[in-house]
Amino acid sequence: METVFRQTQVQAHIVHLIRASLNSASRKERKTLATDLKPVDRAVNAEAATVALQKFRVRWPKHQVVADV
């Protein structure tokens, strides 16, 4: 899509992003990881999302790739 329409912005649904993020976690960690991602998704504004994401990064240092998605 981006090759043909260079100005097009591709937007992924948050559910798909979370599912993709959970693929890097073990089965044991997935439920807790998903719970800890919810405040990022449900933040009322960008600043609150940034704070929630920083808390996630501190709690899950080995899953930084999840925070980068």
C-alpha positions, 0 to 999 in steps of 0.5 A: 500500500505504502509503495503505491500510495506514498502519502497513505498512513497505515493504522493498526487497531490496538487489539492487533498491536497487543496481540502481536506484542504478546507473541514475544512473551511466554504463555505464563506472562501473557495475561499479566503483560496484557493487563499492564498494557491496558493503562497505555491503551486507555490513557485519556491523553498522550501524556498519560499514555507516555507515563503508563508506557514508562511504568510498563518499561520499568516493570517489564525490562526484558519486553522492551520490544513490546513497548516499542510496538 
